[in-house]
Amino acid sequence: MTTTSTYQKCALFVCLGYLYGLCGGSPMDPKAMSYLSKYGYLKNTRSPSSLEMKESVMNFQRMANLEMTGELDSATMRHMQMPRCGVEDMIGSAVMGTNLNNSKSRFMPHSRQRRYTLAGSKWSKNDLTYRYVSYTSDMSRSEQRAAISRALDRWSHVTPLTFTEVTSGHADLLIEFAEGVHSDGPYAAFDGRGGVLAHAYFPEDGDLHFDDAEHFTVFTSRGTDLDFVALHELGHSLGLVHSDVRGAVMQPIYPGYNPDLQLHNDDISGIQNLYGRPTGNNDESSEEQAEFPTRKPDNGNDESSEEQAEFPTRKPDKPDGEIPDSCTTNFDAVFTDSSGETFAVKGKHIWKLTDDGIADGYPVKLNKEFSGLPGNINTGFTAPNGRTYFFKGTRYWRFYGHHLEPGYPRSLRGTGVPRNPDAAFVWSGDGKIYFFKGSRYYIWSDYTEAVIPGGVRDIRRHWRGVPTKVDAAFTWMDGKTYFFKGDKYYQYDDMKMKVAPGYPKSKSTDWLGCM
């Protein structure tokens, strides 16, 4: 691994700050540059444009629940100085393609690969072991063991996971308190009190490391709350990435001591998407189901009443037997979810697609696979941030896994996306999100949830051979982008920027196994 000298780093930051000033912004603070790069917000550190610089700041502001101005105002700088977790924030979005199953690379520079949809990882078993490598001297061993145990119990309570302590030999989770350079090596050294509090690795590694330069405490605000930090880092050890939901345990910035610490619905939704609900004949699963009622739009504006007018009294679902013929129907959407499963949607039904055609047991009702989602959607896709979006009329829904997130659906007003879009997808060529509507396409940011400036263009000029008014589009596991219109589908050549030779072909024959 190449080591960059302090002088080289400073020169780089000064150069980039100067470049940003030339591009029309204000010079970027070197510490802010370092922060944005370290936590995955700024990918292009050699020659970022002013737009890239501003978007990186906006991405951080979104994660920190600040006003998204794109400016390094006092509130933004103050949040960058707050104690936090050492794991990058943009694992599921800006750093797509990092292999989380080789998770020790999470802290190594230059470990980024080609972008593709990936959001977290999981253990291949539900019964995990843990072992203490070292302890902190801030409290008795029994106190810190009790804090770790409480964190384990909170995650175990909402999943089928179990945790067993071992005192020697192999363990799935190794718990270590250390200062500065520790078992990770110099690339993940702790930075002393007040900076990074801890970090953890994703499955199937799972080690948790706490910076012993901090003063860890329990049941008091006079120090760093070990209960919270342990609960957060265990979330990473089990496969969760950082969340931008206010109040979630998996938010990256340390919120301070909370005597009523508990998992947020967002945390529970994320972990249950990976492992499912608790098993056994108890009342926990029914109690938790009550935590996930059908979500309503935010009531902070007048849009909800307007949007409800677009959806009058819903007609009852047709009988399950009235299912569209997959061999002759035009799909509303085709997408790959955060776990890598590919689905096709038509009306009120959804099909899971495999290499051999349609998976056994499908189709099923759409609202059984994605509870809270109405039928007859316009389009859907899974964004680089790991969230799955669906669009219908003038509203859109956002799911974490297959759970509808709080505050959704929302209005498209102000996002730049036209109502009733034809198709939307993440293009494998650059990892960006594209909407197609009629003869135009729109480049959309999942960070701002809006079309980027200058992002409305003509399809025929930039997507040679792709028809207008397509039914659906998505990127398949082979890394290629496919467009569907009627029974025809088109494979797009990312290198030559045109439809590949030999296309279009038959969707029903090649994708659905129809004869």
C-alpha positions in Angstrom: 0.0 0.0 0.0 1.4 3.4 -1.0 1.8 5.9 1.8 1.1 9.6 1.1 3.2 12.0 3.1 1.7 14.8 5.2 3.3 17.3 2.8 1.7 15.7 -0.2 -1.7 15.5 1.4 -1.5 19.2 2.4 -0.5 20.1 -1.1 -3.4 18.1 -2.6 -5.9 19.8 -0.3 -4.6 23.3 -1.1 -4.6 22.5 -4.8 -8.2 21.2 -4.7 -9.3 24.1 -2.6 -7.9 26.5 -5.2 -9.5 24.5 -8.0 -12.8 24.8 -6.3 -12.5 28.5 -6.1 -11.7 28.7 -9.8 -14.8 26.7 -10.6 -17.1 29.3 -9.0 -17.4 28.1 -5.4 -15.6 29.3 -2.3 -12.3 27.6 -1.4 -12.8 24.3 0.4 -11.5 24.0 3.9 -8.7 21.3 3.9 -10.2 19.6 6.9 -13.6 19.4 5.3 -12.0 18.0 2.2 -10.3 15.3 4.2 -13.5 14.5 6.1 -15.6 14.2 2.9 -13.1 12.0 1.2 -12.6 9.8 4.3 -16.3 9.1 4.7 -17.0 8.4 1.1 -18.7 11.7 0.0 -16.0 12.9 -2.3 -14.8 10.3 -4.8 -12.8 12.4 -7.2 -10.1 14.0 -5.1 -7.8 14.8 -7.9 -9.8 17.2 -10.0 -13.3 17.6 -8.6 -15.6 20.1 -10.3 -17.5 22.7 -8.3 -20.7 20.7 -8.8 -19.0 17.6 -7.4 -17.7 19.6 -4.4 -21.1 21.1 -3.7 -22.9 17.7 -4.1 -20.5 16.1 -1.7 -21.3 18.7 1.0 -25.0 18.3 0.2 -24.7 14.5 0.7 -23.2 15.0 4.1 -25.8 17.6 5.0 -28.5 15.1 4.0 -26.9 12.4 6.2 -26.7 14.8 9.1 -30.2 16.1 8.6 -29.0 19.6 8.0 -30.4 22.1 5.4 -28.9 21.0 2.1 -27.3 24.2 0.9 -24.1 22.7 -0.4 -22.2 25.4 1.5 -19.7 24.8 4.4 -21.7 26.9 6.9 -21.1 26.8 10.6 -23.7 24.1 11.3 -22.1 21.8 8.7 -18.6 22.4 10.0 -19.7 21.8 13.6 -21.3 18.5 12.6 -18.0 17.4 10.9 -16.3 18.0 14.2 -18.7 15.8 16.2 -17.6 12.4 17.6 -18.8 9.6 15.2 -18.3 6.1 13.9 -15.3 5.4 11.8 -17.1 3.4 9.1 -17.8 5.3 5.8 -21.2 6.8 5.3 -21.5 6.2 1.6 -20.9 2.4 1.5 -24.3 1.7 -0.1 -24.1 4.6 -2.6 -20.9 6.5 -3.3 -18.7 3.6 -2.8 -20.7 1.0 -4.7 -18.8 -2.1 -5.6 -16.7 -2.3 -2.4 -16.7 -6.0 -1.5 -18.3 -6.1 1.9 -17.6 -9.8 2.2 -14.0 -8.9 2.2 -14.8 -6.2 4.7 -11.4 -5.4 6.1 -10.9 -3.5 2.9 -13.5 -1.0 4.2 -10.8 1.0 5.8 -8.1 0.7 3.1 -7.7 3.5 0.6 -8.1 2.8 -3.1 -10.2 -0.4 -2.5 -13.1 0.9 -4.6 -14.2 -1.2 -7.6 -16.9 -0.9 -10.3 -20.2 0.4 -9.0 -23.2 -2.0 -8.6 -26.2 -2.2 -6.3 -25.1 -3.6 -3.0 -26.4 -2.7 0.5 -24.8 -4.4 3.4 -24.1 -8.1 3.8 -25.3 -10.8 6.3 -24.1 -13.8 8.2 -24.9 -17.2 6.6 -25.9 -18.4 10.1 -28.1 -17.1 12.9 -26.1 -18.4 15.9 -23.1 -16.2 16.4 -20.2 -16.3 18.9 -18.3 -13.5 20.4 -15.1 -13.1 22.4 -13.3 -10.3 24.3 -9.8 -9.5 23.1 -9.3 -6.6 25.5 -11.2 -4.4 27.9 -11.2 -0.7 28.8 -10.0 0.5 32.2 -12.8 3.1 32.3 -15.1 0.8 34.2 -15.2 -2.7 35.7 -15.2 -5.6 33.3 -18.6 -6.6 34.6 -20.0 -3.2 33.7 -18.7 -3.2 30.2 -19.7 -6.9 29.6 -23.2 -6.0 30.7 -23.3 -3.0 28.3 -22.2 -5.3 25.4 -24.7 -7.9 26.5 -27.5 -5.3 26.4 -26.6 -4.3 22.9 -26.6 -8.0 21.8 -30.0 -8.5 23.4 -31.5 -5.5 21.6 -30.5 -6.9 18.2 -31.5 -10.5 19.2 -34.9 -9.3 20.4 -36.0 -8.3 16.9 -34.3 -11.0 14.9 -33.8 -14.8 15.0 -30.1 -14.2 15.9 -28.5 -15.6 19.0 -25.1 -14.7 20.6 -22.9 -16.9 22.7 -19.7 -15.9 24.4 -16.6 -18.0 24.1 -13.4 -17.5 26.0 -10.9 -19.0 23.6 -10.4 -20.1 20.0 -12.4 -18.8 17.1 -15.3 -16.4 17.5 -17.4 -14.6 14.9 -17.2 -11.3 16.7 -14.0 -10.1 18.4 -14.4 -7.2 20.8 -11.3 -5.0 21.3 -10.5 -1.8 23.2 -7.3 -0.1 21.9 -5.7 3.3 21.2 -4.0 4.5 18.0 -2.5 1.8 15.8 -4.1 -1.5 16.8 -4.9 -4.9 15.3 -6.1 -3.3 12.0 -2.7 -1.8 11.2 -1.9 1.9 10.5 -4.6 2.4 7.9 -7.3 2.3 10.5 -5.5 3.8 13.5 -7.7 5.6 16.0 -7.4 9.4 16.3 -7.6 10.0 20.0 -10.4 11.4 22.1 -13.3 13.2 20.5 -13.0 11.9 16.9 -13.7 8.4 15.8 -15.3 6.5 18.7 -15.2 3.0 17.2 -15.5 1.1 14.0 -16.6 -2.4 13.0 -16.4 -4.8 10.1 -19.2 -6.3 8.0 -20.1 -10.0 7.8 -18.6 -12.4 7.7 -15.8 -10.7 9.7 -17.7 -8.7 12.3 -14.9 -7.5 14.7 -15.7 -4.5 16.8 -13.0 -2.0 17.8 -13.5 0.8 20.4 -11.1 3.7 20.8 -9.8 3.4 24.3 -8.7 7.1 24.3 -12.4 7.9 24.8 -13.8 7.9 28.3 -16.6 5.2 28.1 -19.4 5.3 30.7 -22.8 3.7 31.3 -26.0 5.3 32.7 -24.5 8.8 32.7 -23.9 11.7 30.3 -20.4 12.3 31.8 -18.6 10.4 29.1 -19.2 8.4 25.9 -22.1 6.1 26.3 -20.9 2.5 25.7 -24.4 1.2 25.4 -25.1 3.4 22.3 -21.6 2.9 20.7 -21.8 -0.9 21.1 -25.4 -1.0 19.8 -24.3 1.0 16.7 -21.2 -0.9 15.9 -23.0 -4.3 16.3 -25.3 -3.0 13.6 -22.4 -2.9 11.3 -21.1 -6.3 12.5 -24.5 -7.7 11.5 -24.6 -6.0 8.1 -26.2 -2.6 8.4 -24.8 0.5 6.8 -25.3 4.1 8.1 -28.7 5.6 8.0 -29.8 9.2 7.3 -33.0 8.7 9.3 -33.2 11.1 12.3 -33.1 9.2 15.6 -31.9 5.9 14.1 -29.2 4.1 16.0 -27.3 3.6 12.7 -26.9 7.4 12.1 -23.1 7.9 11.9 -22.8 10.9 14.3 -22.8 10.2 18.0 -26.0 11.8 19.5 -25.0 11.8 23.1 -26.4 9.9 26.1 -30.1 8.8 25.9 -31.5 7.2 29.0 -34.3 5.7 26.9 -32.0 4.1 24.3 -33.8 1.7 21.9 -33.7 0.7 18.3 -35.5 3.0 15.8 -38.1 1.6 13.4 -35.5 2.2 10.6 -32.9 0.0 12.4 -35.5 -2.7 12.9 -36.6 -2.6 9.3 -33.0 -2.8 8.1 -32.0 -5.8 10.3 -35.2 -7.7 9.6 -34.7 -7.2 5.9 -31.4 -9.1 6.4 -32.5 -11.8 8.9 -36.3 -11.8 9.2 -38.4 -11.5 12.4 -37.8 -13.5 15.6 -38.7 -17.2 15.5 -40.7 -19.2 18.0 -44.1 -18.9 19.5 -44.0 -15.6 21.2 -45.8 -12.3 20.9 -42.8 -10.3 19.8 -43.4 -10.6 16.0 -47.0 -9.4 16.4 -45.8 -6.5 18.6 -43.2 -5.5 16.0 -45.6 -5.7 13.2 -47.5 -2.9 14.9 -44.4 -0.8 14.5 -44.7 -1.0 10.7 -48.2 0.2 9.9 -49.1 1.5 6.4 -47.1 4.7 6.2 -48.8 8.1 5.5 -47.3 11.1 3.7 -45.7 13.8 5.8 -48.3 16.3 6.9 -45.9 19.2 6.9 -47.3 20.6 3.6 -50.4 20.7 1.4 -49.2 18.1 -1.0 -50.8 15.2 0.7 -54.3 16.4 0.1 -53.5 17.0 -3.6 -51.9 13.6 -4.0 -54.8 11.9 -2.4 -57.1 13.5 -4.9 -55.1 11.6 -7.6 -55.9 8.3 -5.9 -59.7 8.2 -5.2 -61.3 5.3 -3.3 -59.3 2.2 -4.3 -61.1 -0.6 -6.0 -60.8 -3.9 -4.3 -58.1 -6.2 -5.7 -59.1 -8.6 -8.4 -59.2 -12.3 -7.4 -55.8 -13.9 -7.4 -56.8 -15.9 -10.4 -56.9 -12.9 -12.6 -53.2 -12.6 -13.2 -51.8 -10.9 -16.3 -50.2 -13.4 -18.8 -46.5 -12.9 -18.4 -45.9 -14.0 -21.9 -48.0 -11.3 -23.5 -48.1 -8.4 -21.0 -46.0 -5.3 -21.0 -44.3 -4.9 -17.7 -44.7 -1.7 -15.7 -41.2 -2.1 -14.2 -38.2 -4.5 -14.0 -35.6 -4.0 -11.3 -33.1 -5.7 -9.1 -33.5 -5.2 -5.3 -30.8 -4.6 -2.7 -30.3 -8.4 -2.2 -29.7 -9.0 -5.9 -33.1 -10.5 -6.7 -34.7 -9.4 -10.0 -38.4 -8.6 -10.2 -40.9 -7.6 -12.9 -44.1 -5.8 -12.0 -47.4 -5.6 -13.9 -50.6 -4.1 -12.4 -51.1 -5.6 -8.9 -48.7 -8.6 -9.4 -45.0 -9.1 -9.2 -42.8 -11.9 -10.7 -39.3 -12.9 -9.5 -37.0 -13.6 -12.5 -34.1 -16.1 -12.5 -31.7 -17.4 -15.1 -34.2 -20.0 -16.0 -37.3 -17.8 -16.2 -39.9 -17.2 -13.5 -39.2 -18.4 -9.9 -41.4 -21.0 -8.3 -44.3 -19.5 -6.4 -44.6 -16.4 -8.5 -46.4 -14.2 -9.4 -47.7 -12.9 -6.0 -49.6 -9.7 -5.1 -47.4 -6.7 -5.3 -48.5 -5.4 -1.9 -47.4 -8.7 -0.3 -43.9 -8.3 -1.5 -43.8 -4.5 -0.9 -46.4 -3.7 1.7 -47.9 -0.3 1.3 -47.2 0.0 -2.4 -50.2 0.5 -4.7 -50.6 -1.4 -8.0 -50.2 0.0 -11.5 -46.9 1.7 -10.8 -45.1 3.6 -13.6 -41.6 2.4 -12.8 -39.2 1.3 -10.0 -35.5 0.8 -9.4 -32.9 0.2 -6.6 -30.6 3.2 -6.2 -26.9 3.1 -5.4 -27.9 4.0 -1.8 -29.5 0.6 -1.5 -33.0 2.0 -1.3 -35.7 0.8 -3.7 -37.9 3.5 -5.2 -41.3 3.2 -7.0 -43.0 6.0 -8.9 -46.7 6.4 -9.7 -48.4 9.5 -11.0 -47.0 12.4 -9.0 -45.8 10.4 -6.0 -42.9 8.1 -5.1 -42.3 5.4 -2.5 -38.9 4.5 -0.9 -38.3 1.1 0.6 -35.4 -0.2 2.8 -35.3 -3.8 1.6 -39.0 -4.5 1.3 -40.1 -2.2 4.1 -41.7 1.2 3.3 -39.7 3.9 5.0 -41.2 6.6 7.3 -42.3 9.7 5.6 -43.1 8.0 2.3 -44.8 8.3 -0.2 -43.8 11.8 -1.1 -44.7 14.2 -3.9 -42.6 14.6 -7.1 -43.2 18.3 -6.9 -39.8 20.1 -7.0 -37.8 17.0 -7.9 -37.8 17.6 -11.6 -39.1 14.2 -12.4 -42.1 14.3 -14.8 -45.4 12.7 -13.7 -46.0 9.1 -14.9 -42.4 8.4 -16.0 -42.0 5.6 -18.5 -38.9 3.9 -17.0 -36.1 4.5 -14.5 -32.8 2.6 -13.9 -29.3 2.8 -12.7 -27.0 2.8 -15.7 -24.1 0.4 -15.5 -22.0 2.8 -17.5 -21.6 5.4 -14.8 -23.7 4.3 -11.9 -26.1 7.3 -12.2 -29.9 7.1 -12.2 -31.8 7.9 -15.4 -35.5 8.5 -15.9 -37.1 8.1 -19.4 -40.3 9.9 -20.3 -41.4 10.2 -23.9 -38.4 11.4 -26.0 -36.4 12.8 -23.1 -34.3 11.4 -20.2 -33.6 12.9 -16.8 -30.5 12.3 -14.6 -31.5 12.0 -11.0 -29.6 12.1 -7.7 -30.5 9.7 -5.0 -28.8 12.0 -2.5 -31.0 15.1 -3.2 -33.9 13.0 -4.7 -34.1 15.5 -7.5 -32.9 15.9 -11.1 -29.4 17.3 -11.3 -28.9 20.8 -12.9 -28.8 20.4 -16.7 -29.9 16.8 -16.4 -32.8 16.9 -19.0 -31.7 15.7 -22.5 -32.9 14.1 -25.7 -33.0 10.3 -25.8 -32.3 9.9 -29.5 -29.1 12.1 -29.3 -27.5 10.2 -26.4 -29.0 6.7 -26.4 -28.6 5.5 -30.0 -31.0 2.7 -31.0 -33.1 2.9 -27.8 -36.8 3.5 -28.6 -38.8 6.2 -27.0 -41.7 5.5 -24.7 -40.1 2.3 -23.3 -42.0 0.1 -20.9 -39.2 -0.6 -18.5 -35.4 -0.6 -18.1 -32.9 -2.1 -15.7 -29.3 -3.4 -15.3 -29.1 -7.1 -15.0 -26.6 -9.1 -12.9 -24.3 -9.3 -16.0 -23.7 -5.6 -15.7 -25.5 -4.7 -18.9 -28.5 -2.4 -19.3 -31.7 -3.7 -20.9 -34.7 -1.8 -22.3 -38.1 -3.3 -22.8 -40.9 -2.2 -25.1 -43.8 -4.6 -25.9 -42.3 -8.0 -26.4 -39.0 -6.6 -27.6 -36.0 -6.0 -25.5 -32.7 -4.2 -26.3 -29.2 -4.7 -24.8 -27.2 -1.5 -24.6 -23.5 -1.5 -25.3 -22.0 0.9 -22.7 -18.6 1.1 -24.5 -20.0 2.0 -28.0 -22.9 4.0 -26.5 -25.5 2.3 -28.7 -27.8 -0.8 -28.8 -25.8 -3.9 -29.3 -25.9 -5.8 -32.6 -28.6 -8.4 -33.0 -31.2 -6.6 -31.0 -34.1 -6.2 -30.4 -35.0 -9.8 -29.4 -38.1 -11.4 -27.8 -38.7 -10.7 -24.1 -41.1 -13.6 -23.7 -38.8 -16.1 -25.2 -35.5 -15.0 -23.6 -36.6 -13.7 -20.2 -39.7 -15.6 -19.4 -39.2 -19.0 -21.0 -42.3 -18.7 -23.1 -42.5 -20.8 -26.3 
